[in-house]
Amino acid sequence: MSPMSSMSNRQHRTLRRALVAAAATALLGTAATLPAAAAADRPAPAVVTGHAPTLVPESGVWDAAHHRFLLGSLRHGTVSAVGTDGSVRTLVDDPGTLTEIAGLRIDPLRHRILVTNLDNGIGERSGAATLGRLAGIGAYDLDTGRRLFYTDLAAVAADGGNHLANDIALGPDGTAYVTDSFAPVVYRVAPDGTASVLLRDQRLAAAPGSYGLNGIVYREGRLVLGKWDDGTLWQVPLRNPAALRRVEVSGGEALLHLDGLLGRPDGSIAGVTNAFFGSGRDAEVELRSDDHWRTARLTAVRPSADATPTAPVAGPAGSLYQLSGGLAAANSGHPTDTFTLRRI
């Protein structure tokens, strides 16, 4: 006699109920994973158009864990979560701390987003006491937007001068590196928020009335820095920051007003140039190097379909986007309610 045939009717019914419940649980568990999997498998849209009152995003990142873009607002000093359908909701709002946001970088190991804080005169929270003198970095939880730390980088510079924290690169150990557009300084910020000046060099100073250091990328123990005012590229070996050197770029005349930079998985660096203040051109550029960024070559220049792009932004499935958030309009006192992420 088999074990099943020796069971009573009640035992059979109990077993059947248990099997049905287990199957239902497994089915529900599978179903719960379907939306995320389906989202990850969807093709990257050609254009993401967002609408939010005077958001003026300057840069962004792709948050793969939540399948969304995160954009920093120059106007509101907030971080917005933006879906691939263009939907917008606020993730980070820290009005006692943040005035305007430029650079963003996700620290996936610590499940947080790092942002730079500045006052360029565009934000609603801009004030006479902080205009052109504010530089900071904050860390916020990726799920809740809760502040984890904030560090005053202008105080770390301790020179009493003008400051504007711009962009962030992240090293493999979680150390962040931040450029200053108004001072010839690169900051080093430990994972706990403790900061110091990595490099201060007058060759990185901005032209009078302009912006200097802007985009920054970590590459194999080095930093690659871009300067907006003259379009030059610089390399900083982290073991010896004093050995700062200019990168000789073939075709580099096209890099005037070089804004955001993004390291790509294939070792190249994507960037954008813009015609902010009139000169320069709105374009996406691609840079490559065969000698650890001692020299580089400009391998692509693609005219922008949108005015004043400010950053290349990674997207789903390895895609690349260009962000245009209406910087020129905001600077003229007429911020718009629309921004564009266009795949390139």
Secondary structure as UniProt FT lines:
FT   HELIX           4..6
FT   HELIX           9..41
FT   STRAND          47..51
FT   TURN            53..54
FT   STRAND          57..63
FT   TURN            64..67
FT   STRAND          68..73
FT   TURN            74..76
FT   STRAND          78..82
FT   TURN            84..85
FT   STRAND          88..93
FT   TURN            95..97
FT   STRAND          100..107
FT   HELIX           108..110
FT   STRAND          112..118
FT   TURN            124..125
FT   TURN            128..132
FT   STRAND          133..141
FT   TURN            142..144
FT   STRAND          147..152
FT   HELIX           153..157
FT   STRAND          163..170
FT   TURN            172..173
FT   STRAND          176..180
FT   STRAND          185..189
FT   TURN            191..192
FT   STRAND          195..200
FT   HELIX           202..204
FT   TURN            208..209
FT   STRAND          213..219
FT   TURN            220..221
FT   STRAND          222..227
FT   TURN            228..230
FT   STRAND          233..237
FT   TURN            238..239
FT   HELIX           241..243
FT   STRAND          245..250
FT   HELIX           252..255
FT   TURN            256..257
FT   STRAND          258..263
FT   TURN            265..266
FT   STRAND          269..273
FT   TURN            276..277
FT   STRAND          283..288
FT   TURN            292..293
FT   STRAND          295..303
FT   STRAND          311..314
FT   HELIX           316..318
FT   STRAND          320..324
FT   HELIX           327..331
FT   TURN            332..333
FT   STRAND          338..343
//
